[in-house]
Amino acid sequence: MTQQTDPKPADASSKISDILNHGALNLALAIGYRTGIFDAMDALGEPVAADDIATAAGVDPRYLKEWLGVMVCGDIIALSRNEAGQERFHLPKPYGDLLTRRSGNANLGVYTQEIPLLTHCAMEPVIKGFCTGDGVSYSHYPRFQAFMTELANAKHRQVLVDRFLPAVENGKIVKQLQDGLEVCDLGCGEGVAALLMAQHFPESRFTGVDVSREAIEIARQEAARRGLKNVAFFALDAVNMKDDPTFKEAFDYVTAFDAIHDQTRPSEALESVYAILKPGGRFSMVDIAAHTDIAGNRNHPMGPFLYTVSLMHCMPVGRVEGGAGLGMMWGKEKAMEMLSEAGFQKTEVTEIPDDPFNFHFFCQK
Ligand SMILES: C[S@@+](CC[C@H](N)C(=O)[O-])C[C@H]1O[C@@H](n2cnc3c(N)ncnc32)[C@H](O)[C@@H]1O
């Protein structure tokens, strides 16, 4: 057993104070991102009066002043005085690079929304879950679901077609998609990935499946709006596909982006994947890059954040009706074990270009 040294009381106290300050800053950062204050300050580009920021961002000056207090005390926004001794506020460029809508792939502003949104949606049902063990249904998370789609939109648009797919089997899958494959995207949500792939690979046919009727309706409307004829969407529980003759050995390639660990019956969902693939068909599962044991994640740079998102969303939605409740941090070892139990004899696990949060689990039937 390894020896663990307990922290001194003073260390523990200053750590908790830091956490209180950082938690408060996360909330204020989320407000600054959502209201566009960071974008406005970034565009102003120099130290200015609070009223000028309020005008540029279109926000109330009194609320802004209180918010500036948080940001200055948190060392995010720089405070100076002009020659007349009046206060001037400035967003340093390194923060503008991370907290504005121009940040692109480096945008961390969008992630500041996550914990406040989850607190708003699920604090009470999750606390109740600590007593009852019950899951929390998706209906508690309407704004969080919309946020996840926004996140998926940004991620898939930047990574899927240009970086992820070309790396699968050293470009072989892209060549085959250009020639024409039958593809199923499982847990497709509002269809962001399936729609993008359908647009880029007109010779292939895409089937998006999700248990959420609302998400499928949105995906269908978007396909119609874009005039795409090579994509269809079905509101189905992935688990039922394995017993549906329509889908038996129907696909050359199945994808699941962040869509297995949330499911209530993930083992059966993976059995479905195996059943709907043609012999020799391939499966790309993109899921969180973590270890199954907590100890393996101790040095993960975003460990507490990811476990919290899992605690507040992934694990409880997966526990509904006695579900497995794997949680987002189910980890590589558990994922490999479950893929093997579903029938996949060999799984290759690789990192994904520009996506440090996920692994690519690649299997062949
Ligand atoms: C985190 S979202 C990922 C959505 C999408 N793949 C993306 O990358 O944006 C997980 C999705 O899995 C879906 N899902 C959960 N359980 C499911 C099930 N049993 N069958 C099919 N889809 C399911 C949810 O409705 C949700 O849309």
The ligand as a Tripos MOL2 file, in Angstrom:
@<TRIPOS>MOLECULE
LIG
   27    29     1     0     0
SMALL
NO_CHARGES

@<TRIPOS>ATOM
      1 C1        -24.1650   12.8000  -25.6770 C.3       1 LIG1
      2 S1        -25.3650   12.5680  -26.9040 S.3       1 LIG1
      3 C2        -24.3700   12.4050  -28.3660 C.3       1 LIG1
      4 C3        -25.1250   12.7670  -29.6110 C.3       1 LIG1
      5 C4        -24.3570   12.6930  -30.9290 C.3       1 LIG1
      6 N1        -23.8120   11.3930  -31.1990 N.3       1 LIG1
      7 C5        -23.2820   13.7520  -30.9990 C.2       1 LIG1
      8 O1        -22.1070   13.4390  -31.1120 O.co2     1 LIG1
      9 O2        -23.6490   14.9090  -30.9570 O.co2     1 LIG1
     10 C6        -25.9030   10.8770  -26.6000 C.3       1 LIG1
     11 C7        -27.1080   10.4880  -27.4510 C.3       1 LIG1
     12 O3        -27.4120    9.1120  -27.2180 O.3       1 LIG1
     13 C8        -28.8190    8.9830  -27.2750 C.3       1 LIG1
     14 N2        -29.2430    7.7280  -26.6350 N.ar      1 LIG1
     15 C9        -29.2590    7.4510  -25.2940 C.ar      1 LIG1
     16 N3        -29.7250    6.2140  -25.0930 N.ar      1 LIG1
     17 C10       -30.0150    5.6890  -26.3180 C.ar      1 LIG1
     18 C11       -30.5420    4.4440  -26.7600 C.ar      1 LIG1
     19 N4        -30.8660    3.4880  -25.8840 N.pl3     1 LIG1
     20 N5        -30.6860    4.2470  -28.0910 N.ar      1 LIG1
     21 C12       -30.3530    5.2170  -28.9810 C.ar      1 LIG1
     22 N6        -29.8770    6.4230  -28.6070 N.ar      1 LIG1
     23 C13       -29.6910    6.6600  -27.2980 C.ar      1 LIG1
     24 C14       -29.3220   10.2320  -26.5780 C.3       1 LIG1
     25 O4        -30.6770   10.5070  -26.8730 O.3       1 LIG1
     26 C15       -28.3610   11.2890  -27.1040 C.3       1 LIG1
     27 O5        -28.8520   11.9040  -28.2570 O.3       1 LIG1
@<TRIPOS>BOND
     1     1     2 1
     2     2     3 1
     3     2    10 1
     4     3     4 1
     5     4     5 1
     6     5     6 1
     7     5     7 1
     8     7     8 2
     9     7     9 1
    10    10    11 1
    11    11    12 1
    12    11    26 1
    13    12    13 1
    14    13    14 1
    15    13    24 1
    16    14    15 ar
    17    14    23 ar
    18    15    16 ar
    19    16    17 ar
    20    17    18 ar
    21    17    23 ar
    22    18    19 1
    23    18    20 ar
    24    20    21 ar
    25    21    22 ar
    26    22    23 ar
    27    24    25 1
    28    24    26 1
    29    26    27 1
@<TRIPOS>SUBSTRUCTURE
     1 LIG1         1 GROUP 0 **** ****
